[in-house]
Amino acid sequence: MLPDATLQDAESLLTACRSKGIMLATAESCTGGLIAAALTAIAGSSDVVDRGFVTYSNEAKNQMIGVPMPLIDTHGAVSEEVARAMAEGTLARSHAAIVVSVTGVAGPGGGSVEKPVGLVWFGLAQTGKPSTTDRQVFPGDRTAVRAATVAHAFKMIRAAL
């Protein structure tokens, strides 16, 4: 169940996209589809949300949205390079004008010194503009990291509008 604040933020974001005629798509790993779930929890969201890819495994990243396996092998799934490739691959495979991607270590395990629990890489791809990335390390447990990731993804989309 999503918090009321997240749903209100999703509704506000959908309204902003709708007013500009913008379609969205998502590529999600560590959130397992929570960004798309928050957006589609709002009635009428189908005029803004084109599609969402849950690419939890490396194979899914490669097969569904075209992230090259050598890129994953070289940099790891949780990396700036993979976040960018996820966003760009989703943009190419959707009708969206703005795409957000997330890949991270939600915890409680799986972290390392280089990639601690709470690390999330974001990618943002837009039609006709260069892709951008962002790195965040969120505190808290798995639920808190995933919730913060959704909120930050919304913030990035809003900034792109």
Number of C-alpha atoms within 10 A of each C-alpha: 6 11 9 9 10 18 17 14 16 24 20 15 19 26 15 15 20 15 10 10 11 19 21 25 26 29 34 26 27 26 28 17 19 21 26 23 17 20 25 19 13 14 8 12 17 14 13 22 21 18 19 21 20 21 24 17 12 16 15 15 26 19 13 16 23 17 25 17 16 10 15 19 10 11 12 15 23 20 24 21 19 27 30 25 25 34 30 27 22 28 24 16 14 18 17 21 18 25 32 30 32 34 28 29 26 27 18 13 10 11 15 10 6 7 16 17 23 24 24 28 25 29 28 28 28 20 14 7 10 9 17 17 20 16 16 14 18 20 13 15 14 19 13 14 25 24 19 21 28 22 16 15 22 22 13 19 18 14 8 12 12
